Amino acid sequence: MSRASKITLFTSIVATTITVAWVHKVQEEEKQALHQGPIKDAKRMEEKRLKKKLLVNQQEHEYQQELRKKFEQIQPLSGKTVTGPEEDSEK
């Protein structure tokens, strides 16, 4: 083989090897990106669910605050806790 043909063959082999390795790397990156899609969707759905739950809890808290104010106007709280009928401790 002549020197020029050896250089051409070597260059072709190196270029082909680099191209195959690069294509393989790109395919792996795309595969990983596709795999992350459902994971990101699940995370986004969970965040959305938690935000909705927080909003519902805040609304429920505000509603309970309004009820407390309303009932305190009707019957003010004395600050005492009534647990039941008092028993004689002398027995």
PLY file of the C-alpha trace (Angstrom):
ply
format ascii 1.0
element vertex 91
property float x
property float y
property float z
element edge 90
property int vertex1
property int vertex2
end_header
0.00 0.00 0.00
1.18 3.43 -0.76
1.69 6.01 1.91
-1.23 8.15 0.69
-3.64 5.19 0.78
-2.50 4.31 4.33
-3.13 7.89 5.48
-6.53 7.91 3.78
-7.47 4.57 5.36
-6.31 5.70 8.82
-8.16 9.02 8.51
-11.33 7.22 7.38
-11.15 4.79 10.32
-10.59 7.59 12.84
-13.38 9.73 11.36
-15.80 6.77 11.34
-14.94 5.85 14.94
-15.42 9.42 16.14
-18.72 9.71 14.24
-20.09 6.44 15.65
-19.04 7.39 19.20
-20.60 10.86 18.87
-23.89 9.48 17.49
-24.03 6.92 20.31
-23.46 9.69 22.89
-26.21 11.87 21.38
-28.65 8.94 21.37
-27.94 8.23 25.05
-28.51 11.90 25.94
-31.83 11.89 24.05
-32.86 8.67 25.77
-32.12 10.19 29.18
-34.05 13.36 28.26
-37.07 11.28 27.22
-36.83 9.30 30.45
-36.91 12.54 32.49
-40.21 13.63 30.89
-42.55 11.43 32.97
-40.53 12.13 36.11
-40.87 15.88 35.60
-44.59 15.49 34.85
-45.14 13.54 38.06
-43.27 16.16 40.06
-45.25 18.98 38.44
-48.55 17.16 39.15
-47.56 16.64 42.80
-46.68 20.34 43.19
-50.01 21.30 41.63
-51.86 18.93 43.99
-50.06 20.36 47.01
-50.82 23.95 45.96
-54.49 23.06 45.53
-54.55 21.35 48.93
-52.91 24.40 50.54
-55.46 26.71 48.95
-58.35 24.54 50.19
-56.83 24.50 53.69
-56.46 28.29 53.68
-60.05 28.73 52.58
-61.23 26.32 55.29
-59.17 28.22 57.88
-60.68 31.55 56.83
-64.15 30.03 56.96
-63.50 28.71 60.47
-62.22 32.14 61.56
-65.41 33.77 60.26
-67.57 31.21 62.08
-65.66 31.78 65.31
-66.18 35.55 65.08
-69.84 35.05 64.28
-70.40 32.69 67.21
-68.40 34.89 69.60
-70.76 37.75 68.79
-73.71 35.52 69.65
-72.11 33.94 72.74
-68.82 35.41 74.01
-66.18 33.01 75.29
-65.40 33.11 79.02
-61.92 31.61 78.76
-62.84 28.67 81.01
-62.72 25.09 79.82
-65.71 23.04 80.92
-64.98 19.33 80.97
-68.12 18.01 82.60
-69.92 17.93 85.92
-67.64 18.57 88.89
-67.36 15.70 91.39
-66.86 15.95 95.12
-63.29 15.13 95.98
-64.20 14.61 99.71
-65.63 11.12 99.19
0 1
1 2
2 3
3 4
4 5
5 6
6 7
7 8
8 9
9 10
10 11
11 12
12 13
13 14
14 15
15 16
16 17
17 18
18 19
19 20
20 21
21 22
22 23
23 24
24 25
25 26
26 27
27 28
28 29
29 30
30 31
31 32
32 33
33 34
34 35
35 36
36 37
37 38
38 39
39 40
40 41
41 42
42 43
43 44
44 45
45 46
46 47
47 48
48 49
49 50
50 51
51 52
52 53
53 54
54 55
55 56
56 57
57 58
58 59
59 60
60 61
61 62
62 63
63 64
64 65
65 66
66 67
67 68
68 69
69 70
70 71
71 72
72 73
73 74
74 75
75 76
76 77
77 78
78 79
79 80
80 81
81 82
82 83
83 84
84 85
85 86
86 87
87 88
88 89
89 90
